[in-house]
Amino acid sequence: MNEKQMKTLTFGRKMTALGLFVGFIVFLTGLVVNGATHDNYTVFIGLSIMATSMLLFGFGLFLMLMQEVSDHTPITRN
């Protein structure tokens, strides 16, 4: 990987960590404040923030891997 790809991947990891942290805080806040009730939307918002962060990280990693594979020169047949 080159320097630009590493910077992009590091940025993605930091944003994923931030999203997971915020989602976990919202999730815990929903559990502590509301308890286990049926209309506990704060818990689901926290879980969805965490799931979205993980999906975006996976998507970014997938794009990086596709770019890494496509940058190689193809094998030519004689």
All heavy atoms as a GROMACS GRO file, in nm:
protein
  606
    1MET      N    1   0.084  -0.119   0.000
    1MET     CA    2   0.000   0.000   0.000
    1MET      C    3   0.088   0.124   0.000
    1MET      O    4   0.191   0.128   0.066
    1MET     CB    5  -0.088   0.002   0.124
    1MET     CG    6  -0.209  -0.080   0.116
    1MET     SD    7  -0.318  -0.041   0.254
    1MET     CE    8  -0.454  -0.138   0.204
    2ASN      N    9   0.041   0.223  -0.070
    2ASN     CA   10   0.117   0.346  -0.072
    2ASN      C   11   0.071   0.439   0.041
    2ASN      O   12  -0.018   0.407   0.119
    2ASN     CB   13   0.107   0.414  -0.210
    2ASN     CG   14  -0.036   0.449  -0.246
    2ASN    OD1   15  -0.123   0.456  -0.160
    2ASN    ND2   16  -0.059   0.471  -0.374
    3GLU      N   17   0.135   0.554   0.048
    3GLU     CA   18   0.111   0.649   0.158
    3GLU      C   19  -0.033   0.703   0.158
    3GLU      O   20  -0.096   0.716   0.263
    3GLU     CB   21   0.210   0.765   0.147
    3GLU     CG   22   0.203   0.864   0.260
    3GLU     CD   23   0.255   0.807   0.391
    3GLU    OE1   24   0.340   0.716   0.388
    3GLU    OE2   25   0.210   0.855   0.496
    4LYS      N   26  -0.086   0.732   0.039
    4LYS     CA   27  -0.222   0.786   0.030
    4LYS      C   28  -0.325   0.685   0.078
    4LYS      O   29  -0.419   0.720   0.150
    4LYS     CB   30  -0.250   0.828  -0.114
    4LYS     CG   31  -0.385   0.892  -0.132
    4LYS     CD   32  -0.408   0.932  -0.276
    4LYS     CE   33  -0.547   0.992  -0.290
    4LYS     NZ   34  -0.578   1.020  -0.429
    5GLN      N   35  -0.308   0.561   0.040
    5GLN     CA   36  -0.401   0.457   0.083
    5GLN      C   37  -0.394   0.436   0.234
    5GLN      O   38  -0.496   0.414   0.299
    5GLN     CB   39  -0.372   0.326   0.011
    5GLN     CG   40  -0.408   0.329  -0.136
    5GLN     CD   41  -0.365   0.203  -0.207
    5GLN    OE1   42  -0.271   0.136  -0.165
    5GLN    NE2   43  -0.433   0.172  -0.316
    6MET      N   44  -0.275   0.442   0.290
    6MET     CA   45  -0.261   0.426   0.435
    6MET      C   46  -0.327   0.540   0.511
    6MET      O   47  -0.390   0.519   0.614
    6MET     CB   48  -0.113   0.415   0.474
    6MET     CG   49  -0.052   0.282   0.437
    6MET     SD   50  -0.138   0.140   0.507
    6MET     CE   51  -0.104   0.163   0.679
    7LYS      N   52  -0.314   0.662   0.459
    7LYS     CA   53  -0.380   0.776   0.524
    7LYS      C   54  -0.532   0.761   0.519
    7LYS      O   55  -0.601   0.787   0.617
    7LYS     CB   56  -0.340   0.907   0.455
    7LYS     CG   57  -0.202   0.956   0.491
    7LYS     CD   58  -0.173   1.089   0.426
    7LYS     CE   59  -0.034   1.138   0.461
    7LYS     NZ   60  -0.005   1.267   0.400
    8THR      N   61  -0.584   0.718   0.405
    8THR     CA   62  -0.727   0.700   0.391
    8THR      C   63  -0.777   0.589   0.483
    8THR      O   64  -0.881   0.603   0.548
    8THR     CB   65  -0.762   0.667   0.245
    8THR    OG1   66  -0.709   0.768   0.160
    8THR    CG2   67  -0.912   0.657   0.225
    9LEU      N   68  -0.702   0.479   0.490
    9LEU     CA   69  -0.742   0.368   0.576
    9LEU      C   70  -0.735   0.408   0.724
    9LEU      O   71  -0.822   0.372   0.803
    9LEU     CB   72  -0.653   0.247   0.550
    9LEU     CG   73  -0.696   0.116   0.612
    9LEU    CD1   74  -0.835   0.078   0.562
    9LEU    CD2   75  -0.597   0.007   0.579
   10THR      N   76  -0.634   0.486   0.762
   10THR     CA   77  -0.623   0.533   0.900
   10THR      C   78  -0.739   0.626   0.934
   10THR      O   79  -0.796   0.617   1.044
   10THR     CB   80  -0.489   0.606   0.920
   10THR    OG1   81  -0.383   0.517   0.886
   10THR    CG2   82  -0.472   0.650   1.064
   11PHE      N   83  -0.775   0.713   0.841
   11PHE     CA   84  -0.890   0.802   0.863
   11PHE      C   85  -1.018   0.721   0.881
   11PHE      O   86  -1.098   0.748   0.970
   11PHE     CB   87  -0.904   0.900   0.747
   11PHE     CG   88  -1.023   0.989   0.757
   11PHE    CD1   89  -1.025   1.093   0.846
   11PHE    CD2   90  -1.135   0.967   0.677
   11PHE    CE1   91  -1.135   1.176   0.857
   11PHE    CE2   92  -1.246   1.048   0.687
   11PHE     CZ   93  -1.246   1.153   0.777
   12GLY      N   94  -1.036   0.618   0.798
   12GLY     CA   95  -1.153   0.533   0.809
   12GLY      C   96  -1.158   0.458   0.941
   12GLY      O   97  -1.263   0.444   1.003
   13ARG      N   98  -1.042   0.412   0.987
   13ARG     CA   99  -1.038   0.343   1.116
   13ARG      C  100  -1.072   0.437   1.231
   13ARG      O  101  -1.144   0.399   1.325
   13ARG     CB  102  -0.901   0.282   1.140
   13ARG     CG  103  -0.883   0.151   1.068
   13ARG     CD  104  -0.757   0.085   1.112
   13ARG     NE  105  -0.647   0.148   1.042
   13ARG     CZ  106  -0.523   0.102   1.041
   13ARG    NH1  107  -0.493  -0.005   1.109
   13ARG    NH2  108  -0.430   0.163   0.973
   14LYS      N  109  -1.023   0.559   1.224
   14LYS     CA  110  -1.052   0.656   1.330
   14LYS      C  111  -1.200   0.693   1.332
   14LYS      O  112  -1.261   0.704   1.438
   14LYS     CB  113  -0.966   0.782   1.312
   14LYS     CG  114  -0.821   0.761   1.346
   14LYS     CD  115  -0.741   0.887   1.328
   14LYS     CE  116  -0.595   0.862   1.358
   14LYS     NZ  117  -0.512   0.981   1.339
   15MET      N  118  -1.259   0.711   1.215
   15MET     CA  119  -1.401   0.744   1.209
   15MET      C  120  -1.487   0.626   1.255
   15MET      O  121  -1.589   0.645   1.322
   15MET     CB  122  -1.442   0.785   1.067
   15MET     CG  123  -1.388   0.920   1.024
   15MET     SD  124  -1.451   1.053   1.128
   15MET     CE  125  -1.306   1.097   1.221
   16THR      N  126  -1.444   0.504   1.224
   16THR     CA  127  -1.515   0.387   1.272
   16THR      C  128  -1.507   0.376   1.424
   16THR      O  129  -1.607   0.348   1.490
   16THR     CB  130  -1.459   0.260   1.207
   16THR    OG1  131  -1.472   0.270   1.066
   16THR    CG2  132  -1.531   0.136   1.257
   17ALA      N  133  -1.389   0.401   1.478
   17ALA     CA  134  -1.373   0.396   1.624
   17ALA      C  135  -1.459   0.504   1.690
   17ALA      O  136  -1.523   0.478   1.793
   17ALA     CB  137  -1.227   0.415   1.661
   18LEU      N  138  -1.464   0.621   1.631
   18LEU     CA  139  -1.548   0.728   1.685
   18LEU      C  140  -1.695   0.690   1.678
   18LEU      O  141  -1.770   0.711   1.775
   18LEU     CB  142  -1.523   0.859   1.608
   18LEU     CG  143  -1.605   0.979   1.654
   18LEU    CD1  144  -1.563   1.021   1.794
   18LEU    CD2  145  -1.589   1.093   1.556
   19GLY      N  146  -1.739   0.633   1.567
   19GLY     CA  147  -1.878   0.591   1.553
   19GLY      C  148  -1.914   0.482   1.652
   19GLY      O  149  -2.022   0.483   1.711
   20LEU      N  150  -1.823   0.386   1.671
   20LEU     CA  151  -1.849   0.280   1.768
   20LEU      C  152  -1.856   0.335   1.910
   20LEU      O  153  -1.940   0.294   1.990
   20LEU     CB  154  -1.741   0.172   1.759
   20LEU     CG  155  -1.748   0.082   1.637
   20LEU    CD1  156  -1.627  -0.010   1.632
   20LEU    CD2  157  -1.875   0.002   1.638
   21PHE      N  158  -1.768   0.429   1.941
   21PHE     CA  159  -1.768   0.490   2.075
   21PHE      C  160  -1.898   0.567   2.099
   21PHE      O  161  -1.962   0.550   2.204
   21PHE     CB  162  -1.646   0.582   2.090
   21PHE     CG  163  -1.638   0.650   2.223
   21PHE    CD1  164  -1.605   0.579   2.336
   21PHE    CD2  165  -1.665   0.785   2.234
   21PHE    CE1  166  -1.598   0.641   2.460
   21PHE    CE2  167  -1.659   0.848   2.356
   21PHE     CZ  168  -1.625   0.776   2.470
   22VAL      N  169  -1.937   0.650   2.004
   22VAL     CA  170  -2.060   0.728   2.019
   22VAL      C  171  -2.181   0.636   2.026
   22VAL      O  172  -2.270   0.654   2.110
   22VAL     CB  173  -2.074   0.830   1.903
   22VAL    CG1  174  -2.213   0.892   1.899
   22VAL    CG2  175  -1.968   0.938   1.916
   23GLY      N  176  -2.184   0.534   1.940
   23GLY     CA  177  -2.295   0.440   1.942
   23GLY      C  178  -2.304   0.364   2.074
   23GLY      O  179  -2.412   0.341   2.128
   24PHE      N  180  -2.189   0.325   2.129
   24PHE     CA  181  -2.188   0.253   2.255
   24PHE      C  182  -2.234   0.343   2.370
   24PHE      O  183  -2.309   0.299   2.457
   24PHE     CB  184  -2.047   0.199   2.283
   24PHE     CG  185  -2.041   0.105   2.399
   24PHE    CD1  186  -2.100  -0.020   2.391
   24PHE    CD2  187  -1.977   0.141   2.516
   24PHE    CE1  188  -2.095  -0.107   2.498
   24PHE    CE2  189  -1.972   0.055   2.623
   24PHE     CZ  190  -2.030  -0.070   2.614
   25ILE      N  191  -2.193   0.470   2.368
   25ILE     CA  192  -2.237   0.564   2.471
   25ILE      C  193  -2.388   0.586   2.462
   25ILE      O  194  -2.459   0.586   2.564
   25ILE     CB  195  -2.160   0.699   2.460
   25ILE    CG1  196  -2.013   0.678   2.489
   25ILE    CG2  197  -2.220   0.805   2.549
   25ILE    CD1  198  -1.983   0.628   2.630
   26VAL      N  199  -2.440   0.602   2.341
   26VAL     CA  200  -2.585   0.620   2.324
   26VAL      C  201  -2.658   0.493   2.368
   26VAL      O  202  -2.763   0.500   2.433
   26VAL     CB  203  -2.618   0.656   2.177
   26VAL    CG1  204  -2.768   0.653   2.152
   26VAL    CG2  205  -2.562   0.793   2.143
   27PHE      N  206  -2.605   0.377   2.334
   27PHE     CA  207  -2.665   0.250   2.373
   27PHE      C  208  -2.670   0.236   2.525
   27PHE      O  209  -2.773   0.203   2.583
   27PHE     CB  210  -2.585   0.135   2.311
   27PHE     CG  211  -2.628  -0.001   2.358
   27PHE    CD1  212  -2.746  -0.056   2.311
   27PHE    CD2  213  -2.549  -0.074   2.445
   27PHE    CE1  214  -2.786  -0.182   2.354
   27PHE    CE2  215  -2.588  -0.199   2.488
   27PHE     CZ  216  -2.706  -0.254   2.441
   28LEU      N  217  -2.558   0.263   2.592
   28LEU     CA  218  -2.556   0.254   2.738
   28LEU      C  219  -2.647   0.357   2.803
   28LEU      O  220  -2.714   0.328   2.902
   28LEU     CB  221  -2.413   0.270   2.790
   28LEU     CG  222  -2.322   0.149   2.774
   28LEU    CD1  223  -2.185   0.178   2.831
   28LEU    CD2  224  -2.381   0.026   2.838
   29THR      N  225  -2.650   0.477   2.747
   29THR     CA  226  -2.739   0.580   2.800
   29THR      C  227  -2.884   0.537   2.788
   29THR      O  228  -2.963   0.556   2.881
   29THR     CB  229  -2.718   0.713   2.724
   29THR    OG1  230  -2.581   0.750   2.734
   29THR    CG2  231  -2.804   0.822   2.780
   30GLY      N  232  -2.919   0.476   2.677
   30GLY     CA  233  -3.056   0.427   2.659
   30GLY      C  234  -3.091   0.318   2.757
   30GLY      O  235  -3.203   0.311   2.807
   31LEU      N  236  -2.995   0.230   2.786
   31LEU     CA  237  -3.022   0.124   2.882
   31LEU      C  238  -3.036   0.178   3.024
   31LEU      O  239  -3.124   0.136   3.098
   31LEU     CB  240  -2.909   0.020   2.878
   31LEU     CG  241  -2.912  -0.082   2.766
   31LEU    CD1  242  -2.795  -0.177   2.780
   31LEU    CD2  243  -3.042  -0.158   2.766
   32VAL      N  244  -2.948   0.271   3.061
   32VAL     CA  245  -2.949   0.323   3.198
   32VAL      C  246  -3.070   0.413   3.222
   32VAL      O  247  -3.136   0.404   3.325
   32VAL     CB  248  -2.817   0.397   3.229
   32VAL    CG1  249  -2.824   0.470   3.360
   32VAL    CG2  250  -2.701   0.300   3.228
   33VAL      N  251  -3.099   0.500   3.127
   33VAL     CA  252  -3.206   0.598   3.147
   33VAL      C  253  -3.344   0.532   3.137
   33VAL      O  254  -3.430   0.554   3.222
   33VAL     CB  255  -3.192   0.713   3.045
   33VAL    CG1  256  -3.313   0.803   3.049
   33VAL    CG2  257  -3.065   0.791   3.073
   34ASN      N  258  -3.365   0.452   3.033
   34ASN     CA  259  -3.499   0.398   3.008
   34ASN      C  260  -3.520   0.258   3.063
   34ASN      O  261  -3.633   0.214   3.076
   34ASN     CB  262  -3.528   0.397   2.858
   34ASN     CG  263  -3.536   0.537   2.803
   34ASN    OD1  264  -3.571   0.629   2.872
   34ASN    ND2  265  -3.502   0.550   2.676
   35GLY      N  266  -3.414   0.185   3.088
   35GLY     CA  267  -3.430   0.047   3.130
   35GLY      C  268  -3.472  -0.040   3.014
   35GLY      O  269  -3.455  -0.006   2.898
   36ALA      N  270  -3.529  -0.154   3.043
   36ALA     CA  271  -3.571  -0.248   2.938
   36ALA      C  272  -3.720  -0.234   2.912
   36ALA      O  273  -3.801  -0.313   2.960
   36ALA     CB  274  -3.536  -0.390   2.979
   37THR      N  275  -3.758  -0.133   2.839
   37THR     CA  276  -3.898  -0.112   2.803
   37THR      C  277  -3.918  -0.141   2.655
   37THR      O  278  -3.821  -0.155   2.579
   37THR     CB  279  -3.943   0.032   2.834
   37THR    OG1  280  -3.862   0.122   2.757
   37THR    CG2  281  -3.928   0.064   2.981
   38HIS      N  282  -4.042  -0.146   2.611
   38HIS     CA  283  -4.069  -0.178   2.471
   38HIS      C  284  -4.040  -0.062   2.377
   38HIS      O  285  -4.002  -0.084   2.264
   38HIS     CB  286  -4.215  -0.221   2.456
   38HIS     CG  287  -4.244  -0.352   2.520
   38HIS    ND1  288  -4.193  -0.468   2.472
   38HIS    CD2  289  -4.318  -0.384   2.629
   38HIS    CE1  290  -4.233  -0.570   2.547
   38HIS    NE2  291  -4.310  -0.520   2.645
   39ASP      N  292  -4.060   0.059   2.422
   39ASP     CA  293  -4.036   0.173   2.334
   39ASP      C  294  -3.906   0.243   2.374
   39ASP      O  295  -3.903   0.360   2.404
   39ASP     CB  296  -4.154   0.270   2.334
   39ASP     CG  297  -4.207   0.296   2.474
   39ASP    OD1  298  -4.187   0.210   2.560
   39ASP    OD2  299  -4.269   0.402   2.495
   40ASN      N  300  -3.799   0.166   2.369
   40ASN     CA  301  -3.667   0.215   2.406
   40ASN      C  302  -3.590   0.247   2.277
   40ASN      O  303  -3.504   0.171   2.234
   40ASN     CB  304  -3.594   0.109   2.489
   40ASN     CG  305  -3.476   0.165   2.560
   40ASN    OD1  306  -3.446   0.282   2.547
   40ASN    ND2  307  -3.408   0.081   2.635
   41TYR      N  308  -3.621   0.360   2.216
   41TYR     CA  309  -3.564   0.394   2.087
   41TYR      C  310  -3.416   0.431   2.096
   41TYR      O  311  -3.342   0.413   2.000
   41TYR     CB  312  -3.641   0.509   2.023
   41TYR     CG  313  -3.785   0.473   1.996
   41TYR    CD1  314  -3.888   0.535   2.064
   41TYR    CD2  315  -3.816   0.374   1.904
   41TYR    CE1  316  -4.020   0.501   2.040
   41TYR    CE2  317  -3.947   0.339   1.879
   41TYR     CZ  318  -4.048   0.403   1.948
   41TYR     OH  319  -4.178   0.368   1.924
   42THR      N  320  -3.372   0.480   2.210
   42THR     CA  321  -3.233   0.521   2.226
   42THR      C  322  -3.139   0.401   2.214
   42THR      O  323  -3.031   0.412   2.156
   42THR     CB  324  -3.212   0.592   2.361
   42THR    OG1  325  -3.315   0.689   2.379
   42THR    CG2  326  -3.079   0.661   2.366
   43VAL      N  327  -3.180   0.287   2.265
   43VAL     CA  328  -3.098   0.167   2.253
   43VAL      C  329  -3.082   0.128   2.107
   43VAL      O  330  -2.973   0.097   2.061
   43VAL     CB  331  -3.161   0.051   2.335
   43VAL    CG1  332  -3.092  -0.080   2.304
   43VAL    CG2  333  -3.155   0.081   2.482
   44PHE      N  334  -3.191   0.132   2.032
   44PHE     CA  335  -3.185   0.095   1.891
   44PHE      C  336  -3.108   0.196   1.807
   44PHE      O  337  -3.042   0.159   1.711
   44PHE     CB  338  -3.326   0.075   1.836
   44PHE     CG  339  -3.398  -0.037   1.903
   44PHE    CD1  340  -3.514  -0.013   1.973
   44PHE    CD2  341  -3.349  -0.166   1.898
   44PHE    CE1  342  -3.581  -0.117   2.037
   44PHE    CE2  343  -3.415  -0.270   1.960
   44PHE     CZ  344  -3.531  -0.245   2.030
   45ILE      N  345  -3.113   0.322   1.844
   45ILE     CA  346  -3.034   0.424   1.774
   45ILE      C  347  -2.886   0.398   1.798
   45ILE      O  348  -2.804   0.404   1.706
   45ILE     CB  349  -3.075   0.565   1.820
   45ILE    CG1  350  -3.214   0.598   1.768
   45ILE    CG2  351  -2.974   0.669   1.772
   45ILE    CD1  352  -3.272   0.727   1.824
   46GLY      N  353  -2.848   0.366   1.922
   46GLY     CA  354  -2.709   0.334   1.952
   46GLY      C  355  -2.661   0.211   1.877
   46GLY      O  356  -2.550   0.209   1.822
   47LEU      N  357  -2.744   0.108   1.873
   47LEU     CA  358  -2.707  -0.014   1.799
   47LEU      C  359  -2.694   0.014   1.650
   47LEU      O  360  -2.604  -0.040   1.584
   47LEU     CB  361  -2.811  -0.124   1.824
   47LEU     CG  362  -2.808  -0.188   1.962
   47LEU    CD1  363  -2.925  -0.285   1.977
   47LEU    CD2  364  -2.677  -0.259   1.986
   48SER      N  365  -2.782   0.096   1.596
   48SER     CA  366  -2.775   0.125   1.453
   48SER      C  367  -2.653   0.211   1.418
   48SER      O  368  -2.593   0.193   1.312
   48SER     CB  369  -2.902   0.193   1.404
   48SER     OG  370  -2.917   0.320   1.465
   49ILE      N  371  -2.613   0.301   1.507
   49ILE     CA  372  -2.490   0.379   1.485
   49ILE      C  373  -2.369   0.286   1.482
   49ILE      O  374  -2.281   0.298   1.395
   49ILE     CB  375  -2.474   0.489   1.591
   49ILE    CG1  376  -2.580   0.597   1.573
   49ILE    CG2  377  -2.334   0.550   1.586
   49ILE    CD1  378  -2.583   0.699   1.686
   50MET      N  379  -2.365   0.190   1.575
   50MET     CA  380  -2.252   0.096   1.577
   50MET      C  381  -2.251   0.007   1.454
   50MET      O  382  -2.145  -0.016   1.393
   50MET     CB  383  -2.257   0.011   1.704
   50MET     CG  384  -2.226   0.089   1.830
   50MET     SD  385  -2.202  -0.013   1.975
   50MET     CE  386  -2.366  -0.076   2.003
   51ALA      N  387  -2.367  -0.042   1.412
   51ALA     CA  388  -2.373  -0.129   1.295
   51ALA      C  389  -2.336  -0.052   1.168
   51ALA      O  390  -2.264  -0.104   1.082
   51ALA     CB  391  -2.513  -0.187   1.281
   52THR      N  392  -2.381   0.072   1.158
   52THR     CA  393  -2.348   0.153   1.041
   52THR      C  394  -2.199   0.182   1.034
   52THR      O  395  -2.139   0.178   0.927
   52THR     CB  396  -2.428   0.285   1.044
   52THR    OG1  397  -2.566   0.254   1.052
   52THR    CG2  398  -2.399   0.369   0.923
   53SER      N  399  -2.138   0.208   1.148
   53SER     CA  400  -1.993   0.232   1.151
   53SER      C  401  -1.916   0.111   1.102
   53SER      O  402  -1.822   0.123   1.024
   53SER     CB  403  -1.948   0.269   1.292
   53SER     OG  404  -2.004   0.389   1.334
   54MET      N  405  -1.957  -0.006   1.147
   54MET     CA  406  -1.888  -0.128   1.104
   54MET      C  407  -1.909  -0.156   0.956
   54MET      O  408  -1.816  -0.198   0.886
   54MET     CB  409  -1.934  -0.247   1.188
   54MET     CG  410  -1.884  -0.240   1.332
   54MET     SD  411  -1.924  -0.383   1.428
   54MET     CE  412  -2.095  -0.354   1.467
   55LEU      N  413  -2.031  -0.131   0.906
   55LEU     CA  414  -2.057  -0.152   0.763
   55LEU      C  415  -1.977  -0.054   0.676
   55LEU      O  416  -1.924  -0.092   0.571
   55LEU     CB  417  -2.206  -0.138   0.734
   55LEU     CG  418  -2.292  -0.255   0.778
   55LEU    CD1  419  -2.439  -0.220   0.761
   55LEU    CD2  420  -2.257  -0.378   0.699
   56LEU      N  421  -1.968   0.070   0.718
   56LEU     CA  422  -1.891   0.167   0.641
   56LEU      C  423  -1.742   0.133   0.641
   56LEU      O  424  -1.673   0.150   0.541
   56LEU     CB  425  -1.913   0.308   0.696
   56LEU     CG  426  -2.048   0.370   0.663
   56LEU    CD1  427  -2.061   0.506   0.732
   56LEU    CD2  428  -2.064   0.385   0.514
   57PHE      N  429  -1.691   0.083   0.753
   57PHE     CA  430  -1.552   0.041   0.756
   57PHE      C  431  -1.529  -0.076   0.661
   57PHE      O  432  -1.431  -0.078   0.586
   57PHE     CB  433  -1.510   0.002   0.898
   57PHE     CG  434  -1.368  -0.048   0.904
   57PHE    CD1  435  -1.262   0.040   0.894
   57PHE    CD2  436  -1.342  -0.182   0.920
   57PHE    CE1  437  -1.132  -0.005   0.899
   57PHE    CE2  438  -1.212  -0.228   0.926
   57PHE     CZ  439  -1.107  -0.140   0.916
   58GLY      N  440  -1.620  -0.173   0.663
   58GLY     CA  441  -1.607  -0.287   0.572
   58GLY      C  442  -1.614  -0.245   0.426
   58GLY      O  443  -1.539  -0.295   0.342
   59PHE      N  444  -1.704  -0.152   0.395
   59PHE     CA  445  -1.716  -0.103   0.259
   59PHE      C  446  -1.589  -0.030   0.215
   59PHE      O  447  -1.540  -0.050   0.104
   59PHE     CB  448  -1.837  -0.010   0.248
   59PHE     CG  449  -1.861   0.042   0.110
   59PHE    CD1  450  -1.904  -0.043   0.009
   59PHE    CD2  451  -1.842   0.175   0.080
   59PHE    CE1  452  -1.926   0.004  -0.119
   59PHE    CE2  453  -1.864   0.223  -0.048
   59PHE     CZ  454  -1.906   0.137  -0.147
   60GLY      N  455  -1.535   0.054   0.303
   60GLY     CA  456  -1.411   0.125   0.271
   60GLY      C  457  -1.294   0.030   0.253
   60GLY      O  458  -1.210   0.048   0.163
   61LEU      N  459  -1.286  -0.072   0.337
   61LEU     CA  460  -1.179  -0.171   0.325
   61LEU      C  461  -1.193  -0.248   0.194
   61LEU      O  462  -1.094  -0.275   0.126
   61LEU     CB  463  -1.183  -0.266   0.444
   61LEU     CG  464  -1.070  -0.367   0.454
   61LEU    CD1  465  -0.937  -0.296   0.471
   61LEU    CD2  466  -1.095  -0.460   0.571
   62PHE      N  467  -1.316  -0.282   0.158
   62PHE     CA  468  -1.341  -0.352   0.033
   62PHE      C  469  -1.297  -0.266  -0.087
   62PHE      O  470  -1.236  -0.316  -0.181
   62PHE     CB  471  -1.489  -0.388   0.022
   62PHE     CG  472  -1.526  -0.461  -0.102
   62PHE    CD1  473  -1.487  -0.592  -0.122
   62PHE    CD2  474  -1.599  -0.398  -0.201
   62PHE    CE1  475  -1.521  -0.660  -0.238
   62PHE    CE2  476  -1.635  -0.465  -0.316
   62PHE     CZ  477  -1.595  -0.596  -0.335
   63LEU      N  478  -1.328  -0.137  -0.083
   63LEU     CA  479  -1.285  -0.049  -0.192
   63LEU      C  480  -1.134  -0.038  -0.201
   63LEU      O  481  -1.076  -0.035  -0.310
   63LEU     CB  482  -1.347   0.090  -0.176
   63LEU     CG  483  -1.496   0.100  -0.206
   63LEU    CD1  484  -1.546   0.241  -0.178
   63LEU    CD2  485  -1.524   0.062  -0.349
   64MET      N  486  -1.068  -0.033  -0.085
   64MET     CA  487  -0.921  -0.028  -0.084
   64MET      C  488  -0.862  -0.155  -0.144
   64MET      O  489  -0.766  -0.149  -0.220
   64MET     CB  490  -0.869  -0.012   0.059
   64MET     CG  491  -0.889   0.122   0.115
   64MET     SD  492  -0.774   0.235   0.038
   64MET     CE  493  -0.797   0.374   0.140
   65LEU      N  494  -0.918  -0.269  -0.109
   65LEU     CA  495  -0.868  -0.395  -0.164
   65LEU      C  496  -0.892  -0.404  -0.314
   65LEU      O  497  -0.807  -0.454  -0.388
   65LEU     CB  498  -0.934  -0.513  -0.093
   65LEU     CG  499  -0.892  -0.534   0.052
   65LEU    CD1  500  -0.975  -0.644   0.115
   65LEU    CD2  501  -0.745  -0.565   0.062
   66MET      N  502  -1.007  -0.355  -0.361
   66MET     CA  503  -1.034  -0.355  -0.505
   66MET      C  504  -0.934  -0.266  -0.578
   66MET      O  505  -0.885  -0.301  -0.685
   66MET     CB  506  -1.176  -0.306  -0.533
   66MET     CG  507  -1.279  -0.411  -0.510
   66MET     SD  508  -1.450  -0.366  -0.546
   66MET     CE  509  -1.445  -0.220  -0.642
   67GLN      N  510  -0.902  -0.151  -0.518
   67GLN     CA  511  -0.806  -0.061  -0.581
   67GLN      C  512  -0.667  -0.124  -0.583
   67GLN      O  513  -0.595  -0.112  -0.681
   67GLN     CB  514  -0.803   0.072  -0.508
   67GLN     CG  515  -0.712   0.173  -0.572
   67GLN     CD  516  -0.710   0.304  -0.495
   67GLN    OE1  517  -0.763   0.314  -0.385
   67GLN    NE2  518  -0.648   0.405  -0.551
   68GLU      N  519  -0.631  -0.192  -0.477
   68GLU     CA  520  -0.500  -0.256  -0.470
   68GLU      C  521  -0.488  -0.366  -0.576
   68GLU      O  522  -0.385  -0.378  -0.641
   68GLU     CB  523  -0.479  -0.316  -0.330
   68GLU     CG  524  -0.344  -0.376  -0.306
   68GLU     CD  525  -0.235  -0.272  -0.293
   68GLU    OE1  526  -0.264  -0.158  -0.254
   68GLU    OE2  527  -0.118  -0.307  -0.320
   69VAL      N  528  -0.592  -0.442  -0.595
   69VAL     CA  529  -0.589  -0.550  -0.694
   69VAL      C  530  -0.590  -0.492  -0.835
   69VAL      O  531  -0.519  -0.541  -0.924
   69VAL     CB  532  -0.709  -0.645  -0.674
   69VAL    CG1  533  -0.724  -0.741  -0.790
   69VAL    CG2  534  -0.691  -0.721  -0.544
   70SER      N  535  -0.664  -0.386  -0.860
   70SER     CA  536  -0.674  -0.331  -0.994
   70SER      C  537  -0.550  -0.252  -1.034
   70SER      O  538  -0.530  -0.227  -1.152
   70SER     CB  539  -0.798  -0.243  -1.007
   70SER     OG  540  -0.784  -0.129  -0.927
   71ASP      N  541  -0.466  -0.212  -0.939
   71ASP     CA  542  -0.345  -0.138  -0.972
   71ASP      C  543  -0.235  -0.227  -1.029
   71ASP      O  544  -0.143  -0.178  -1.093
   71ASP     CB  545  -0.290  -0.066  -0.849
   71ASP     CG  546  -0.369   0.058  -0.814
   71ASP    OD1  547  -0.444   0.104  -0.902
   71ASP    OD2  548  -0.354   0.109  -0.703
   72HIS      N  549  -0.242  -0.358  -1.010
   72HIS     CA  550  -0.142  -0.448  -1.063
   72HIS      C  551  -0.158  -0.462  -1.213
   72HIS      O  552  -0.268  -0.455  -1.267
   72HIS     CB  553  -0.151  -0.586  -0.997
   72HIS     CG  554  -0.117  -0.581  -0.851
   72HIS    ND1  555   0.008  -0.551  -0.805
   72HIS    CD2  556  -0.194  -0.602  -0.741
   72HIS    CE1  557   0.008  -0.555  -0.674
   72HIS    NE2  558  -0.115  -0.583  -0.632
   73THR      N  559  -0.046  -0.481  -1.280
   73THR     CA  560  -0.051  -0.496  -1.425
   73THR      C  561  -0.105  -0.635  -1.459
   73THR      O  562  -0.070  -0.733  -1.393
   73THR     CB  563   0.089  -0.479  -1.486
   73THR    OG1  564   0.177  -0.574  -1.427
   73THR    CG2  565   0.140  -0.338  -1.464
   74PRO      N  566  -0.189  -0.645  -1.558
   74PRO     CA  567  -0.244  -0.776  -1.593
   74PRO      C  568  -0.140  -0.866  -1.660
   74PRO      O  569  -0.044  -0.819  -1.718
   74PRO     CB  570  -0.358  -0.741  -1.690
   74PRO     CG  571  -0.318  -0.611  -1.748
   74PRO     CD  572  -0.241  -0.539  -1.639
   75ILE      N  573  -0.163  -0.994  -1.648
   75ILE     CA  574  -0.075  -1.091  -1.711
   75ILE      C  575  -0.118  -1.105  -1.857
   75ILE      O  576  -0.235  -1.128  -1.887
   75ILE     CB  577  -0.083  -1.227  -1.640
   75ILE    CG1  578  -0.040  -1.211  -1.495
   75ILE    CG2  579  -0.001  -1.331  -1.712
   75ILE    CD1  580  -0.063  -1.335  -1.412
   76THR      N  581  -0.024  -1.090  -1.948
   76THR     CA  582  -0.056  -1.101  -2.090
   76THR      C  583  -0.017  -1.239  -2.139
   76THR      O  584   0.084  -1.297  -2.098
   76THR     CB  585   0.020  -0.995  -2.171
   76THR    OG1  586   0.159  -1.010  -2.149
   76THR    CG2  587  -0.024  -0.854  -2.130
   77ARG      N  588  -0.100  -1.293  -2.226
   77ARG     CA  589  -0.073  -1.425  -2.284
   77ARG      C  590  -0.007  -1.407  -2.419
   77ARG      O  591  -0.041  -1.320  -2.497
   77ARG     CB  592  -0.202  -1.503  -2.298
   77ARG     CG  593  -0.266  -1.534  -2.167
   77ARG     CD  594  -0.391  -1.614  -2.189
   77ARG     NE  595  -0.457  -1.634  -2.059
   77ARG     CZ  596  -0.570  -1.696  -2.045
   77ARG    NH1  597  -0.632  -1.744  -2.151
   77ARG    NH2  598  -0.623  -1.712  -1.926
   78ASN      N  599   0.087  -1.494  -2.448
   78ASN     CA  600   0.157  -1.488  -2.576
   78ASN      C  601   0.102  -1.587  -2.673
   78ASN      O  602   0.064  -1.691  -2.654
   78ASN     CB  603   0.307  -1.513  -2.559
   78ASN     CG  604   0.369  -1.394  -2.484
   78ASN    OD1  605   0.320  -1.284  -2.492
   78ASN    ND2  606   0.476  -1.422  -2.414
   0.00000   0.00000   0.00000
